[in-house]
């Protein structure tokens, strides 16, 4: 009897040890997948606070860094769906590992970059491509590694929370590292995280594809990337050439394509991009009609809820990117904040997103999709309106706290809402494609939001400065002509300190007047950028009226709770 008891106890001990080992392995797998999601979300917000330092270190401009930020999200917008298709073709685990390694190579290149061009190659292109391979595979790998329903739901929640945590910690961690050391350390830190992920990736079980491997729609990939890239490029060019009337000649080689004072190249470039996107849509219909695998199944858009979910995804991300970049420029250029001070000022927004998004799932069980979407956009608009007033008043960073909290609450409601609208409306066999498409349009919104806010800021600065120069009774005629000439060129948002360096040796009264005009025009440009971002985001608010007016029956789908 005693011997039996000892054997039973031994077997129980071995069983407990195996269970503990399995639990430990599952926890480490979750950490590895979660870190992949973390670094991608971290990068999406961290770069904003280092803006002034990057401008100084790489001898570039605010517009140049804005272009890099816009290009990073654009690459993810253009290739996220492609990444999910490639994962189906080569294997989800292989795509994840290749994506992580590519991401790390881009981070290392960025950390060592000597100029803006190399930084854009490493960050905007290489890291962006790595994210497109890595991100779509993460949720599929969770399903393969966590078979138990409750464990899988927990894993989705943890990895989904890493998006919010990474976005929230980005400004603080990067702000601290940039202020104490250099922004390059922020990217070097990502390299070490990548090395850890790769070293532990053998613990991840692969997710086998059910059914036939899809074939990649190469023409569709080219058309979608070319169309979206051309649209964003056109928006970025508005800062240099103007939206409708060309501020100076646009040359290609020795030929003048667009003359100063004539039609700006911007509408032509954007129109060309839209035409290519239309060609992409037509190609998808033709490919599906011929019985071939399209990059995006047109049938997905037959669902009104799915389509509106995508619109909300894009417009809310557009507003978020516009708000972040404009407020960051105001804090660093107008108020002279360093990276850490900027990160701390943005912290209420990030915390508000995290807290409210956690409660949004429970709200969805009691309120209709329409009510939640409208409430989210209204809070977002309230935050934008308050920020526009704060910028005009030229107040301190403390004055931005109410704006950040309101805006963050709106995004916190909208993020899980549009994610679940997209995912729950897609057929079961197309959820991976729907997820990739949702992330693509979210990144496209961020890319265009960054580009639009920057170009509108410059347009507002030019208009305001030009009007003030004309009215000024202090500036002599020669000074007015010089300023007018400068305004016709590639105008940048300059701080008072930067402008003072240019004005050394100038008569004090004239220098003070130029600084006053610049400060007023710069803040008006920023205010205009925030207002325009709010107006353009109204399309999501209007579309939300067509969402279901009744509350959802039952809880939200498990696979979409994390976004």
C-alpha positions, 0 to 999 in steps of 0.5 A: 500500500505504501509502495503504491502511494509512493508510485502514485505520488511520483506519477502525480509529481511527474505530471505536475512537472510536465504541466509546469513545463508546458505552461512555461513553454506556452508562456514563452511562446506568448512572450515571443509573439507578443514582442513581435507585436510590441516592436511594430506598435512601438515604432508607430509612435516613438519616432514622433518625439525624436523629430527635432533630434533627427532633424538636427543629427541628419541635417534634414528638415521637419518635412523630411522626417514627416516624409519618412514617417508617412513612407513607413506606414505607406509601405505597411499599407501597400504590402500588408495583404501581400504579407498575409498571402506570402505567409500562406504560401511559404508557411506562417512560422517561416514568414514570421521569422523572416519578417522579424529578421528583416525588421531587425536588419532595418532597425540596425540600418536606421540606428547607423544611418548617416543621412535621411535617405539611409534612414528612410531605406532602413526604417520606412522600407526594410522595417515596413516590409518586415512588419508586413511579413511578421504581423499577419502571421502572429494571430494565425500562430496563436491559434496553432499554439493555443488549442484550448479555447480559454487559453487562446482567448487569453493569448489574443487578449495579451498580444492585442494589448501589446499593440496598446502597450507598445504605442503607449510606451513608444513616446516615453521610452524613445523620449527618454533614450533620445534625451539622455543618449540618442534616438539611435539607441531606440532602434538598437534596442529593437535589434536586441529584441529581434535577436531574442525573438529569433533565438526563441522562435524554435519553440513556436509550432507552425500553423499548417495551411488548410487546403491549397496554397494560394498563388500570389497576384503579382500584378495586383501587388504592383498596382496596389502599391503603385496606386497608394504610393502615388497618392501619398507622394502627391500629398507630400509634394503639396508642401513644396509645390502647393495644392492647386497653383504651382509655387515654382517650376517642376522639372524633370531633367532639363524639361519644365513639366509644370510652370510656376503660377500654372496648375500644380503637379499635385492634383495630377499626381494624386489623380494618377494614383486614384486611376491606378487604384481603380485599375487595381479594383477592376483587375481584382474583379477580372481575376476573380471572374476568371477563377484565379485568386485575387489579392483582395476578394471583391466579395468582401465589400458586399457587406455594408458593415465590413466596408464601413468598418474599413472606412472607420479604420482609415479615418480614425487612423488618419485623425490620430496621425494628424493629431500626433505629428502636429502636436509634436511639431508644436511642442518641439518647434513652438515650445522648445520641448525635448523628446522626453517632455514631448513623450510625457505630454503625449502620455495622457493620450496613450493611456486614455486609449489603453484604458478606454479600449479595454472597456470598449468590449463590455460597452459593445454588449450594451450599445449598438455599433452605430452608437459606439462609432458616433460616440468615438468620433465625437470624442475624437473631434472634441479632442481635435477642437480643443487642441486647435484652440490650445495651439492658437493660444500658444499655451504650455504642454499642460494645457494639452492634457484635456485634449489628449484625454478626449482624443484618446478616449475616442480612439479607444472606443473606435479601435476595437469597434472597427476591428470587430466590425471588419473581422466579424463581417468577413467569411470564416475562410477570408478572416486572414485577408480581412485582417490584412486589409483592415491593417492596410487601410489603417496604415494608409490612413496614418500615412495620408494623415501625416502627409496631409497635416504636414502640407496643410501646416506649410500652406497655412504658414505661407498664407498667414506669413504672406498676409502679415508681411503685407500689413507690416509697417516695420519691415522695409520694402527690401525685407518684404521682397526677400521674405516673399521670395523665401515663401515661394520656395521650400518653406519649413516650420522654423523655431524662434531659435533657428530663425534668430541664427538666420537674422544675426546682423539684422536690425533688432526691430526688423528681426523682432518683427520677422520672429513675431510673424513667423511665430504667429504664422507657424501656430496658425498653420498648425491650427489649420492642420488640426482643423483640416484633419478633423474635417476630413475625418468627418467621412468616418462619422457620416458613414457610421450612421449606416451601421446597425442601430441595435446592440450586438447579440452576445459577446464579441468574436474571440478572434477579434477581441484583440484587433 
